[in-house]
Amino acid sequence: MSILNTFAPAYGSGQTVAPIGTSASVTLGQGSCSLCITSLNTVQCYVRIGTSGVVATTADYPVPTTGQVTISKSQDFDTIAFVTSIGTGSLHIMAGEGF
């Protein structure tokens, strides 16, 4: 039997970002193994997690419009890059543990 933990947010770690048509990124800090990413509008956004210098493209992980995803990451990854296919988006990103 497998146990799946619900998402336990790292309160105070949340950031709201405004993706545009070119990749941008923010530092998350190391340690957490999951990210909860919430789209705050109807613009399709894409994300890629890595280390300093990571770049997102529209071939990366899609965050559904007005949706929410929780994705796992390496504890060593400290940066998330984000981009939209068109227009300006808005994402809320929070580190934590579990799904």
C-alpha positions as CSV (number, residue, x, y, z in Angstrom):
1,M,0.0,0.0,0.0
2,S,1.4,3.4,-1.0
3,I,0.7,6.5,1.1
4,L,0.3,9.8,-0.8
5,N,0.8,12.9,1.4
6,T,-1.4,15.9,0.6
7,F,0.5,19.1,-0.2
8,A,2.0,20.8,2.9
9,P,2.8,24.4,2.0
10,A,5.9,26.2,3.2
11,Y,3.9,29.2,4.4
12,G,5.5,32.5,3.6
13,S,7.3,31.1,0.5
14,G,4.6,32.1,-2.0
15,Q,5.4,34.4,-4.9
16,T,3.1,35.8,-7.6
17,V,4.8,36.3,-10.9
18,A,3.7,37.8,-14.3
19,P,4.9,35.6,-17.2
20,I,5.2,37.2,-20.6
21,G,6.2,35.9,-24.1
22,T,9.9,35.7,-23.1
23,S,11.3,33.5,-20.3
24,A,11.8,35.0,-16.9
25,S,12.6,33.3,-13.6
26,V,12.6,33.7,-9.8
27,T,14.6,32.0,-7.1
28,L,12.7,29.6,-4.9
29,G,15.4,28.4,-2.5
30,Q,16.5,24.8,-2.0
31,G,15.0,22.2,0.2
32,S,11.4,21.7,-0.8
33,C,10.5,18.8,-3.0
34,S,7.2,20.1,-4.4
35,L,5.8,23.2,-5.9
36,C,2.1,24.2,-6.1
37,I,1.5,26.4,-9.1
38,T,-1.8,28.3,-9.5
39,S,-2.8,30.1,-12.7
40,L,-4.6,33.3,-11.7
41,N,-6.0,34.1,-15.2
42,T,-6.9,32.6,-18.6
43,V,-3.4,32.9,-20.3
44,Q,-1.6,29.6,-20.9
45,C,1.7,29.5,-19.0
46,Y,4.6,27.0,-19.1
47,V,7.2,26.3,-16.4
48,R,10.6,24.7,-16.1
49,I,12.4,24.1,-12.8
50,G,16.2,24.0,-12.5
51,T,19.2,25.9,-11.3
52,S,20.3,29.5,-12.0
53,G,20.0,30.3,-15.7
54,V,17.1,27.9,-16.4
55,V,14.9,29.0,-19.3
56,A,11.3,28.1,-20.0
57,T,9.8,27.5,-23.4
58,T,6.3,26.6,-24.7
59,A,7.6,23.0,-24.9
60,D,7.8,22.8,-21.1
61,Y,5.3,21.9,-18.4
62,P,1.9,23.6,-19.0
63,V,0.0,25.1,-16.2
64,P,-3.7,25.0,-17.2
65,T,-5.5,28.3,-17.5
66,T,-7.2,29.2,-14.2
67,G,-6.0,25.8,-12.9
68,Q,-3.5,24.4,-10.4
69,V,-0.8,21.8,-10.5
70,T,1.6,20.4,-7.9
71,I,4.9,19.1,-9.3
72,S,7.8,17.5,-7.6
73,K,11.4,18.8,-8.0
74,S,14.9,18.0,-6.9
75,Q,15.8,19.5,-3.6
76,D,18.9,21.0,-5.3
77,F,16.7,23.0,-7.9
78,D,16.3,26.5,-6.7
79,T,14.9,28.4,-9.7
80,I,11.6,28.3,-11.7
81,A,11.4,29.8,-15.2
82,F,8.1,30.7,-16.7
83,V,6.7,31.9,-20.1
84,T,3.4,32.4,-21.9
85,S,2.6,31.6,-25.5
86,I,0.8,34.9,-25.9
87,G,0.0,37.9,-23.7
88,T,0.7,38.4,-20.0
89,G,-0.1,35.7,-17.4
90,S,-0.1,35.5,-13.6
91,L,1.1,32.6,-11.6
92,H,1.2,32.0,-7.8
93,I,4.1,29.6,-6.9
94,M,4.4,28.0,-3.4
95,A,7.0,25.5,-2.2
96,G,6.1,22.7,0.0
97,E,6.1,18.9,0.4
98,G,3.7,16.2,-0.9
99,F,0.9,16.3,-3.5
